[in-house]
């Protein structure tokens, strides 16, 4: 649905994006992560046509953003970090104005009612935007992004200013929208990204440093295949059976966590996934598995490790360049 090839953006001598490449398939929810100033918003602005690229190309739904900007904009609903609101308008006036501006062809009354219901702004439909709380303003911004039911949604920090209950509501809304839309979601709230995104792209200092599922990124960086599992059954019997699995190189008992339920740390050989072998063993012996999770890195650990590594690599390269210039 979205294809980004060799994308670069420069402001004079400053490089905001450096040869970025990625694609997003239809119906995928992608988390877009990076430190402040990494180039996330710049990338989003270029995809939506708000900014031009210095080099490279972007296609959305088969349309090139440079050759067919109007066609691309029809396919995208965009919520910037600062929602583009008119404070002197009521919510009703603003959404009707944006409905006309976007030339939406759907039945006006029914379409606006549906969007207001989805974003929970029906109660403030007649109020001035200036008088709304930050959370409600954010919701109104999201409502305008949904006008016309675009197949692509680009959301830059959609839950900024929302309280915990509202964050959960918007998170659930994004999850449901992901069933019928292609979504790129930028956020600094890592649990939010992990909860709704099936794939994560991380950029740092204008360069793409990671692209994959949270699980695959964790495994690739932790360098092991460890699982923590809780199994109901005799400790000695279960431990002996686990140690008898050829792919398991290490099994440690972590103690009784519930009556008759023991926890084990299982490490498989390099490149092996221990989950299927664990399931088969437990099924054959009629041992219920009550809990199982990866012992790899958290998304926060992955993010910090990747951005720190890129920072060190960039600084090392810069020092080497200066040394060569002074030699």
ABEGO torsion letter per residue (X at the ends): XBBBBGBBBBBEABBABBGBBBBBBBGBBBBBBEBBGAGAAAAAAAAAGABBBABEBBBBGGBBAAABAAAAAAABBBBBABBBBBAABBAAAAAAAAAAAAGBABBAAAAAAAAAAAAGAAAAAABBAAABBAAAAAAAAAAAAABGGBABBBBBGAABGBBAAAAAAAAAAAAAAAAABBBBBBBABAAAAAAABABBBBBBGGBBABBEBAAAAAAAAAGBBBBBBBBBEBAAAAAAAAAABAABABBBBAEBABBGBBBBBBBBBBGBBAAAAAAAAAAAAGBBBABBBBABBBAAAAAAAAAAAAAAAAAAAAAAAAAAAAX
